Amino acid sequence: QVHLVEFGGGLVQAGGSLRLSCAASGTTAGINLMGWYRQAPGNQRELVATMSTNGRTTTYANSVKGRFTISRDKNMVYLQMNSLKPEDTAVYYCNARFNTANYYWGQGTQVTVSS
């Protein structure tokens, strides 16, 4: 069992920055991938960014490339979000994945970007 807790959401003006953090605890050995997803009202949950455990592989949604940066440190994963836009408004969820059938979600943290 893995427990994920996110920190760092909030309200920011367009063009501003936020840093999200996620702490993983429990049976974390064997996690292959950690990352961030988001879900805006009326939309499906979508990938924002992921990073492999060894840090060699990162994936970003096209909409955030060049603005967001994912990083990891042991059982922490971070998302630095710069040049935020109103369309980045969503609940952001941390994800830890052992394989395609075994993964965990955090409770989510709200990010609101005002225009």
BATOR-718915 format. One record per residue (C-alpha): z, x, y; residue in three letters. Coordinates in steps of 0.001 Angstrom, whole numbers, plus 524288, in hexadecimal, padded with zeros to 5 digits. Each point is the difference from the previous one (the first is absolute). Layout:
BEGIN
ZXYALA
...
//
This chain:
BEGIN
800008000080000GLN
7FC6B804D380D82VAL
805AE7FAFC80CB1HIS
7F828801BC80C83LEU
805677FE3180DB0VAL
7F785800A280C21GLU
8045A803B180DB3PHE
7F9BA8011380D44GLY
7F8A67F390802D9GLY
800C07F97280D27GLY
7F8EA7FB8380C20LEU
7F72E8095180755VAL
7F5857FED480A4CGLN
7F1DF802B27FCC6ALA
7FD6580E898006AGLY
80DD68032F7FBFAGLY
80567806587F3CFSER
8096C7FCC67F51ALEU
804AB8077B7F425ARG
8032D7F8C87F382LEU
808A2805E57F596SER
802367FBE67F1F7CYS
80AD0804E47F730ALA
7FE777FF057F145ALA
80BD77FFFE7F71ESER
802A67FD8D7F1BAGLY
7F755804EA7F516THR
7F612806CF808A2THR
7FB9380A767F66FALA
7F22A7FD067FC01GLY
7FB797F9A980C98ILE
7F1D0803EE801B9ASN
7FCDD7F9B580CE1LEU
8073F7FAF180BD5MET
7FA797F94180B9CGLY
7FF737F510809BFTRP
7F9A67F2B67FFD8TYR
800307F55080A36ARG
7FE767F169800A3GLN
7FCFC7F84180C2BALA
802117F1308007APRO
7F5447F90D7F8A3GLY
7FAA580C9D7FA6CASN
80116806B57F2EEGLN
8083280C1A7FE7DARG
7F79C80BEB8027AGLU
8010280E7F7FDE5LEU
803608082280BE4VAL
8023880D8D7FA6AALA
80448806747F361THR
8038C80DBE7FBF0MET
8011C805E27F280SER
80CB1806317FBC6THR
7FA4680DB2800ECASN
7FAD97FCF280D9CGLY
7F219803C17FC7EARG
7FA1A7F286800B4THR
8010C7F6E280B76THR
7F9047F34980281THR
7FEF47F89F80CC2TYR
7FA5F7F2F0803A1ALA
7F430801D6808CDASN
806B87F83580A91SER
80B12809E580157VAL
7F90E80CF37FDC5LYS
8028D8096580B16GLY
80B7C7F803804F6ARG
8099C7FF6C7F4A9PHE
8055E80B4B7F806THR
807327FEE87F32AILE
8097180A757FB6FSER
809E1801A97F529ARG
80C668079E7FDD0ASP
8061D7FEB57F286LYS
803677F19A7FEBEASN
7FC857FC9580DFEMET
7F2EA7FB918051CVAL
7FCA57FEDD80E59TYR
7F55D7F9A8807F4LEU
7FDAE8051B80DA9GLN
7F8647F5C28077CMET
7F9AC803E180CD0ASN
7F6E37F8E18093BSER
804C87F31B7FABDLEU
7F7A97F3EE801FDLYS
803AA7F1977FFD6PRO
7F8727FEB47F34DGLU
809AE8094B7F9A5ASP
80A3F7F54C8010BTHR
804D27FCE57F251ALA
80B14801777F67CVAL
7FF2480DAF7FA68TYR
8041F8021D7F1EFTYR
8036180C8C7F913CYS
7FA7D801877F259ASN
80384809447F4E5ALA
7F6DF800977F468ARG
801E9805B47F284PHE
7F3347FA8D7FAE8ASN
7F78D7F4208025ETHR
809497F7547F883ALA
80CED8057C804DDASN
802A48000380E7ETYR
80A487FBBE809BATYR
800587FA4A80DA3TRP
8098C800FE80B1DGLY
804A37F42180777GLN
7F6CB8028A80B52GLY
801CE8034580E4CTHR
7F9BB7F8C580B52GLN
7F7228075180952VAL
7FBB07F88480C07THR
7F67F805BE809D1VAL
7FEE97F8D280CE0SER
7F3AD8005C8083ESER
//
